[in-house]
């Protein structure tokens, strides 16, 4: 697997040395292991009978459906008349609709919105803290770049990631979503590095890989489930391929400085 250059100055013909790494949030650094169970418990508590086994596929289907309606040129959450809470209210209503259930009450929407703004709904992947710590010790600037609302800052802080990060950039704050280049540009401005000196790691080929490569960043596809046998190649002649890793534990060795010749 390719090892990207790291050092003071690129040699002729080499890419610029990396100085920063940005990360997607959900599915890359942390996840919600009980997401379907939390939804089912809340639905049932508010009079809508549903099981986790019913919720899980409906949640995935609605996420895909609503994601297809945005191209990244605007933030879906703030574009909704009700803001992020209103967008998620529509999301929850659509899940109920797919399951043949009555429309959820505002109290159910409020409960779920607040629940996923708390740390206890989320869990770090085991490789997250070791990987970020190793990259920080190697001298990299680090940031999160995610299609989220302002609850992300509380979640990141509560999970203990904040001390390892130089910036947390999310779509509701900048007005654009990945794969739009402007959300990546906002993060790189915070880190004070050009795209050619940064890499982005995430679990989504379109939002994370294609978005980063289009700006001139290097990209890492975090393929925890082994779904991608080969590195995806974005459209366009000469497009660079991302690195594909199964774990964040692979990042520090891949980005480590090359030994100095003696």
Secondary structure by P-SEA (a helix, b strand, c coil): cbbbbbcccccccccccccbbbbbcccccccccaaaaaaaaaaaaacccccaaaaaaaaaaaaaaaaaaccccccccccccccaaaaaaaaaaaaaaaaccccccaaaaaaaaaaaacccccccccaaaaaaaaaaaabbbbbbbcccccaaaaaaaaacccccccccccccccccccccaaaaaaaaaaacccccccccccccccccaaaaaaacbbbbbbcccccccccccccccbbbbbbbbccccccccccccccccc
